[in-house]
Amino acid sequence: MNANLTNTKKNLLKVVKYVDGDGIIGKELYSKSEYEIRLYGIDAPEIKNCPKIIKDERELQMPAALLIKLGYLSYDFFRSLISIGETFTLKQELNNLNDRYGRHLGYIELENGTTINEIMIKEGYAKPYNEVFCEMLPLYQEWNLQAKINSKGLYAQVDRF
């Protein structure tokens, strides 16, 4: 991660299942507890019809079918970054451990030190999620603008998502 986060906790987990382009199910290596993790500070398009896709369709003036197609592109890119069974470090900001749905919020750091949240933004497969503040949000906004300017990832097909 390019910036040092303050007030964080870390857990070692392995990937059990993918949820979508910005969420997975992880299993703690020591306690064997499983829970859903929402990648902190990012938002990828949805992969199925749900209330959020209806909201996005209205706000973005794009058909749900296109948004779902983009969602699957994000989902596939996410799955190319980490495999089922692979271990990772979950870093969490202590002031925002869970979202309103009870999912764990976190940065997923790979064994090589890269952070999936960061890669998803820089490569244009997710956008910054600003409804919940995170320490990385200002950088995510800069990186997202660069991805958009350079037509990376989803920005190669659309100018917004």
N, C-alpha and C positions, 0 to 999 in steps of 0.2 A: 504494500500500500504506500503510495507516494507521501501521504501526510501522516504524521504521528497522531493517533487518536488518544485523547485523554479519557480517563475514567472508563476503562473497558474491562470486560471479563472475557476469558477465552475458554473454549471447550473443544476437545478433540472428538470428531464424529465421523461417521461414514455415510455415504449416500445410500438410501434404501429405495427411493422412488422419486421420480420427477412429478411435479404438480402442473407446472406450466412454465412460461419463459422467465419467471422471477420467483419461483418457489420450488422447494424440494421437501421430502421427508428425510430427516436425518436420524441416526441412531448413535447415542453416546457410547463410546467404546468401553467405558468403565461401568456405568450404571445400567447399560442396555436400554435406557429410556428412548422412545421414539417420539418425535414431534415434528410438526410442520414449521418450516423456516421460510420466511418471506425475506427476500434480498432487500436489504436496507437501502433506502435512498433512490431506488430505481423503479420504473414501471414499464413492463412489456405489454403489448396488446394481448387481449384475451384469446383463448383458443376454443371457446364454446359460447353459445348463447347464454347470457346471464344478465342481471340488472345492469352491471357495469358496461356491457357491450352496447346496451340500449342508450345509456348516458353518453358513451363515447361516440356512438353513431350520430346522435343529435348535436353534440358539441363540435365534432370535427367535420360534420357534413360529409360523411363517408358511409358507404353501405357496410353493414355488419359482415357480409361475406368477405369483403376486402380486408377489414380489420382482423377477422379470424385467420385469413391467409397470412397476413403479416405476423399474427400471433404465432402461427406454426413455424414461420421462418425464425423468429426469436427463440422459440422452444427448441428447434433443431440446433441452432447455434449454441444455446446454453448446454444442451446435451453433448455437444462436441468438446466442451471445455472440461467436463468432469463426468466420470463413468460411475455406474452403479457399483457399489462396493469400495469405491475410492475414498480414502480418508481426507479430511480437511479440518481446518481450524475455524470454528465459529467465533467471530469477534462481535461483541455486543456493547453498545453504549449503555452505561448503567442507568441513565435517565430515560431510556426508551427500550426496554427489553421485549415488550410484547405490543402487538397492535390491538385494535378494538375487537378483533375476531379471535383473540387469544393465541395467534401465531407468534412464534419467536421471530424477532427482527434481528438481522445480523449481516455482517460482511463475511463472505465465504473466501477464506484464504487457502490457496492450494499449497502443496508441499514445497513448490518452488518459490513461494513468497508472493506470487501474483494474486490479485483479488478479482474474483469473478464479477462482482458488481462493477468494478472499474472497467474491466474488459468489455462488458455488455454496453456500457455508455460510450466508451472510446470507439468501439467498432460499429456503433449505430443500431444496435439491436434492442436497446431500451432507452428510455428518456428519464430525466431526473423526476423523482416523485417528491413534490414539495408540500404535500398535505401534512407531513410529519417531518419536523426539522431533524437533520442529521449533520454531524460535523463535516462530512464530505460534500454536502449539497452545493456550496459555491464552486468547488472544483468540478463536480458533475455537470453543473450548468455550463461551465466553460468548455469542457470536453464534448458535451452534447452539441454545442454550437459548432465546434470544429468538425464533428462527424457530419453534421448537416451541410456545412459549407463544402465539404469534400465528398458529398454524396455517398457516404459509407453505409453499409448494412441496409436497413429499411429505407433510408433516405435515398437510395439508388432508385427506389420505386415511387416514393411519395415525398411530399415536402413537410409532412407532419403526421403524427400518429398518436 
